[in-house]
Amino acid sequence: MRQWADAGLRIVVTGATGAVGRHVACRLGGRGQARLLVRDAAKAARLGLADGVVTGDYQDRSRLTEVLAGADAVFVVTANPLCPEDDENILAVARAQGVRRAVKLSWTAVADPDATDLIARWNRDSEALLRDSGLDWSVLRMRSPMSNTLAWAPAIREESVVRSLGGGSPTACVDPCDVAEVAVRVLTEPGHESRTYALAGPEDLTPREQTRQLSDVLGRPLRFEELTADQALARWRERLPEPLARALLEVAERRGGPGAEHGESDLEALLGRKPATYRQWAVDHAANFA
């Protein structure tokens, strides 16, 4: 296990190869200030993560004990609603190892009383575990990350088409880099204890509008094809367990229902600047779609 640097906060970043975690890792790694917990070291290497990378699994408390030993703070990113014990293990070991601060990446739907799907319930329960953990805690509730649309890249490259459910359903998607910048501030600066922040992007966009913006950025026409609920469910079933596939369908149907709207966001105030737009994100990631 790599030794901590002598100076600065010592931070464990879980989910260090994820959409947000990789950017948190890049900001903290290389300074002797972070341990980057990953399951797949090869994936971490492909993302350019090297300094501080350690492998482990949330189900292995003895390994978590080694990783969290001596840490001051932990960035908690879990991704499987079918394994609620992941959050329990991270927080229990963090408390036992004397970690003082935990920052949890969550989801804005937690605040929506109409959100009763598996994913929303799991996030609510995970937040409750955090608040009851005895650690100084902060919660970052983010909207859908812009990087979700990278799933469209193969069809765009090969067929110039985007296929999605809910083409007319708007959401204020957010740049993962902006969320990561906020996460680093909350992890390293005082004054964020017992706070819950909503992190949404600067504009409501539908998948059809995102497709039009991608078309402009790439300089070629793209066609949008609306999936039926059954088609979308079949696609999710190909790569996810049935409960998660069903939960994603519930999320999509709720997003397209009456009353779905932007809501409040703390992102601009925390960044001290305007958050990135989807068009800006698309320009930065155009090579993925080309």
Helices and strands as residue ranges (DSSP letters): E 11-13, H 21-28, E 34-38, H 41-46, E 53-55, H 61-68, E 73-76, H 85-96, E 101-107, G 108-111, H 118-131, E 136-142, G 146-152, H 153-159, E 161-164, H 176-188, E 195-199, H 207-218, E 223-226, H 229-239, H 242-255, H 267-271, H 278-284, H 286-289
